[in-house]
Amino acid sequence: MVPMVTLAKFAAQTVAGMGASKIVTDIIRNNVVVTTTAQRVFVGAGSFVLGSMVFEQSVNHIDRMVNEAVASFKQAKEETETEK
């Protein structure tokens, strides 16, 4: 894959993943009442797990979208070249 596309994909994956993870963390922080230390530990662990799962899914989604766009571009370019 073209280095510029790889860099753009990495940037998009990082921003999307961190943004999605932040949203999950904020939802948990604003909607979960923690009254004991054990609950704080459990909620923190759960928040980490959910955030990392959402991060992973968003990265996979961006990866798939970019790969499909690159494939479509290559196919269109090949079709254009064969028409000449």
C-alpha positions in Angstrom: 0.0 0.0 0.0 1.2 3.5 -0.7 3.0 5.0 2.3 0.8 8.1 2.4 -2.3 5.9 2.5 -0.8 3.9 5.3 0.0 7.0 7.3 -3.5 8.4 6.7 -5.1 5.1 7.7 -3.0 5.1 10.9 -4.0 8.7 11.8 -7.7 8.0 11.1 -7.6 4.8 13.2 -5.9 6.5 16.1 -8.3 9.5 16.1 -11.4 7.3 15.7 -10.2 4.7 18.3 -9.3 7.3 20.9 -12.5 9.2 20.3 -14.7 6.2 20.6 -12.9 5.0 23.7 -13.3 8.5 25.3 -17.0 8.4 24.6 -17.4 5.1 26.4 -15.3 6.3 29.3 -17.4 9.4 29.7 -20.7 7.5 29.5 -19.5 5.2 32.2 -18.1 8.1 34.4 -21.4 10.1 34.1 -23.8 7.2 34.6 -22.3 4.8 37.1 -22.4 5.5 40.8 -19.4 4.2 42.7 -19.7 3.9 46.5 -16.9 1.5 47.5 -13.3 0.9 46.6 -14.2 -2.5 45.1 -16.8 -0.9 42.8 -14.2 1.7 41.7 -11.8 -1.2 40.8 -14.6 -3.1 39.0 -15.8 -0.1 37.1 -12.3 0.9 36.2 -11.6 -2.5 34.8 -14.8 -2.7 33.0 -14.3 0.8 31.5 -10.9 -0.3 30.3 -12.2 -3.4 28.7 -15.1 -1.7 27.0 -12.9 1.2 25.8 -10.4 -1.2 24.3 -13.1 -3.3 22.6 -14.6 -0.1 21.1 -11.1 1.1 20.1 -10.4 -2.3 18.4 -13.7 -2.3 16.5 -13.2 1.3 15.3 -9.7 0.5 14.1 -11.0 -2.5 12.2 -13.8 -0.5 10.7 -11.4 2.3 9.5 -9.0 -0.4 8.1 -11.8 -2.0 6.1 -13.2 1.2 4.8 -9.7 2.5 3.6 -8.9 -0.9 2.0 -12.2 -0.9 0.2 -11.6 2.7 -1.0 -8.1 1.8 -2.2 -9.4 -1.3 -4.0 -12.2 0.7 -5.7 -9.7 3.4 -6.8 -7.4 0.7 -8.2 -10.2 -1.0 -10.0 -11.4 2.3 -11.5 -7.9 3.1 -12.6 -7.5 -0.3 -14.3 -10.8 0.1 -16.1 -9.8 3.5 -17.3 -6.5 2.2 -18.6 -8.1 -0.7 -20.4 -10.6 1.6 -22.1 -7.7 3.6 -23.7 
